[in-house]
Amino acid sequence: QMRLVESGGGLVQPGGSLRLSCAASGLTLEHYNMQWYRQTPGKERELVAHISWDGGNITYSESVKGRFTASRGGTSVFLQMNSLKPEDTGTYFCARPAGNFWGQGTQVTVSS
């Protein structure tokens, strides 16, 4: 079965950090562009980070720029999230646009 699997979500206080990981099963991430999205109830799914196939080009949404860092290594991609805010709360998904593969999401809750 071809799928992406996110991990690393959880409950964190404002100002805290989390590191999300995305691994592949039955398909490869290497040599493909990858993306991180988040979904908040009542809002459209937001593209928060795009990382090129070689990691040489990474872009972020304005809402997370300077706080989040996307990276990749081996067969995984990562999203380091620092200085978290309550508005960062949501379900975070990784996606491989080629082939339209998505993970099941991991919940991030930022609350005191």
Secondary structure by P-SEA (a helix, b strand, c coil): cccccccbbbbbcccbbbbbbbbbccccccccccbbbbbcccccccccccccccccbbbbcccccccccccccccbbbbbbcccccccccbbbbbcccccccccbbbbbbcc
